[in-house]
């Protein structure tokens, strides 16, 4: 089943038309619509309640004392029953006919499907130059940070597989308006994506929610996700560096771990050499191990300054110590 989440704030005039459009598009599909309203002053939640009489698939969540589009979407997703979760704006700027394409992309194997304004065939519509420039700049910044890349990481119209969402749900910190960017910031690199072109429409009723506060919230979100991404890169860089160091150190000793005969020869040789020269086994370090010989470093530990360590090449046949370069 498809679950459509509609986050609303002062969308009382747009909601009836949007629900009719969704019903027309999904006439033969099993679906539900969840309106998550932030206690709108225009009583959008009340309008949604009344529409349940004609739209039986409609559920309404009225949030009192809680605000924010991203957190509303997450609350709607958490309450949803479908195996495909979809979110779209409630202001009629998103083309409801794309719901089927997004949903079908998920059922065909995509983990997340995005309606993009910035792919071929998409458009931001009739935005003024200033807003167009602001959006392009923010999109360029947002595209460079997540491990999963899409052409419109700040789209408010997308679908996600339920199992994919549940996999990252504990990591989400929903704040502000850009929930898709938040989700992309936590998805693993192997995530399968799909995109469909979106031509953004002009709002019919109500006012845009874009404000200086929203812009500041996005900047904070951008920095936070960039930091998380940097931490992941640093973590894996450290892991790879340690692995390479261990690999370089272990390769000369590989026969010791893989060949029982070599392991037995090394053990016998070390015990003989230590007894013959009065060395402690703890003062001997293996440098390399082969099938016919090995190289050891002898460093005598005692009170005061330790003597200079000496490296020896020892053949298993004659057990004679031959001084060699330690290579340090």
N, C-alpha and C positions, 0 to 999 in steps of 0.2 A: 504493500500500500504506500501511496505517496502522502507525505505530511507537508503541508504548506504553512509556513509561519509568516504572519503579517505583523511586524512591529508597528504600532501606531501611536501618534501623538497629534491631536487636533486634525483628524482625518475623517470626521463625521460625514462630510459631503462627498468624499471620494469612495468611501468603503462600499456603499450599496452597488455602485457601478462596477467596481473591481470584482466583487463577489459574483455578480452576474457574468462577467467576462470569464472568470475562472470556471464557473459552472458550464458555460458554453464550450470551453476548450476541453474540459475533462468529463464530458457528458457520459462517456462509456468507460470511465476508469474508476477504480476504487481509490478514494482520497479523503482527506480531512483538511480543514482549514482551522488554524489556531490564531486568533487575534490576541496579541499581547499588547495591552494598552497601558500607558503610563499615567493613568488617572487624568485623562485629557480634560482641560477646562471646557472644551466644547462637547464633552460627554460622549466621546466616540465609543467608549465601552458600553454605554446605554443603547446607542444605535446598534452596536454589534449584538447585544442581547436580544433586541427586538427582531433582528434579521434571522435569528435561529429558527423562527417560525416557518420561514420559507427556505432556509438553507440548513437542512438537517445535519449536514456534515460539519457544521460550524461549532467551534468551541471558543470560549472567551476567558481570558485571564486578565483581570484588572489588578494592576500593580499600584499599591498605595505606599508612598514613601520610598519608592525605588524608581530610578530614572536611568535612561541610557539605551540607545538602540542595540548596542552589542550585547549587553546583559539581557535585554528583552529577547533577542534571538536565541541566546543560550537557554534561557528559561523555557522558551517555546520548544526548542529541540529536545530538552530534557523531558518535557511533558508529552512529546509526540509518540504516536504508536507505529508509524510507518517505518519501513526498512529503507526508504529514500526520503531524505530531509531536504526541503527547499525553502529558501527565503527570498522575498521580493519586497520592494517598497510598496506602500499603500497609497501613493499619490498619483497613480496611473502613468508614471513616467517609464515604467517597465512594461514591455510588450508581453502580455499574458500568453500570446500564442507560442512563445518560446518555452513555456513550461514543459510541453511534451518533449521537445528536443533535449532539454536538460535532464529530464527524468529518464528518457530512453538512453541517453549517454551513460547514465549510472547503471541501468539494468544490462547494458551491453559490456560492462567491465570497467568503466572509469571509476576512480575513487572520488573524484570531485569534478564537477562540470560548471563552467563559468560563462555567463553571458557577458561578452566583452565589447566595450565601446572602441577598443583600440586594435582590433584585428580587421582584416579585409572584410568589408561589408558592414562594419559597425561605425558608429558616429556618436559624438556628444550632442548632436542636434544643433539647436539655435542658441547655445551658450554665448554670452558676451565674451569679448577677447580676454578680459582680465581673468574671468573664471576659467576659461579654456587654458590659459597659460598656467594658472595655479594648479589645475588638475593635471596637466602634462608634467609639471615639475614634480608634484607629489607622487605621481605614478612612476616616473623615472627613478625616484629615490626608493620607492617601495619594491620595485621589480628586482633591485640589485641585492636585496637582503635575504629573503627566504631561500631555503635549499630547493623548494619546489617553485618553478617559475610559470607564470601565466601572463598574458599581455595586459590584463586589467586586474591587478591584485587588490584594487579597492572597490571592485564592483559590489553592489548590494543585492545582486540577483545571481544566485548560484544554488546548486544542489550538491549534496554530499551523501555518500553511502553511510548508513547508520553505524556500521562496524568501524568505519574509518573515523567518524566523529567520536565514538566512544573510546577509541584508542588514544585520543589526545585530549579528551575532556578534562582530566585532572590537571593538565598543564595550562589550560586557558585562563587568562586574566581579562575578561571582557570589560572594556571601558571605551567610551567614545562611540564613534559611528562605524569604524572599519573592522567589522568582525571577520571578513574574509582574510584580510591581512594578518590578523591574529591567528587564524587557523593555519594559513600557509606557513607562518613562522614556526609552527610546531610539527608540521607533517614531515615524515621521513622522505629522503631523496627519491626513494623508489616509487613514490606515489604516482598513480596513473591519472593524468588530467585530460579533460576535453574542453573545448571552447566553442561557443556559437556566437555569431555576430549580433550585437545589440545596437539598435538605433534609439538613442535616448530621446524621450518625448518631453514636451513642455508640461509643467504642472497645470492642471485645470482649476483646482480650488486650493485654498490655503496658502501658507508661506513656506519658503525653504527653511530647513533647520540649520543650514550652514551659518556658522558664526565664528567669532574670534576664539571663543572657548573650545569649539569643536576643532579648530585648526591647531590650537595648543595641545589638545588631547592627542591629536594625531602625531604631533612632533614627539611628545613623551612616549607614545606607543612605538614610534619608529626607533627611538633611541633604545628603548627597553628590548625590543626584539633584536636589534642589531647587536646589543650586548650579549644576549642569549646565544645568538649565532656565533659571535666571536668566542665565547666561552667554549662552545662545542668544537670550533676549529682549533683552539688552543689545546683542548683536552685530547683530541685525536692526534694533534701534532706531537704532543708529549708522549702519547702511547706509541706512535710510530718510531719516534726517536729512541725510546727505551728498547723497543723491539729490535731495531737495527743494531744498537749497542750490544744487546744480548746475543744477537745472531753472530756478530763479528767475534765476540768472545767465545762463543760455544762451538763455532765451526772447527777450530783447531782441536777441540776435544771430542768431536762427534763420535769417533770409534769407541770411546769410553762408554757411551750411552747406547750404542747400537750393536756392538760386537762383544759377545761374552768372552771370546778368546783374548782380545785386546784388553778387556777389563781385568782378566785373570793375570795377564802378563804384567800389567801396570801395578797391580797390587803386590805381586811377588817381588818385582824390581824395587819398589819403594821400600818394602820391609827390609830387603837385603842391603840396599844402599844406606838406609838409616842406621841399621845395626853395625855395618862395617865402618861407618864414619862417625858414629856416636851422635847422630843427629836426632832431633825430635821430629816426628812425622808432622807436627803442627807447624814446623819451620819450613816445610817443603810445599811449594805451589806448582801445580802442573801448568805448563805453558802450551804444550801441544802433545798430541798422542797420535802415533801411527801404528801400523801393523808390525814394524820392525824396530822402531825406536821411539823415544819420547824425549821431550825437553822439560827440565824442571828449573825452578828458581829456588835457591836456598837463601833464606834470610834468618839469621839467628837473632832471636829476641832475648834481651837481657837488660839488666839495670844499666842506666846510662845510655849513651849513644849506641845505636845498633850498627854493626859493621856493614860495609857496603854489600848488598846482595850480589850473588854470583849465579849465573845460569850455566847449566850443564846439559850436554847432549849424551843420552845413554842408550846404547843398543842392548836389546834384550838378550843377545847371545853371549856377549862377553862381560856385560855389566860394568864396563869401565867408564868412569866419569871424564868427559871431555869438555873443557870450558868452551862456552860459545857466547855470542853476543845476546844480551837480553832484549835488544830491539827497542828500548825505551828512550 
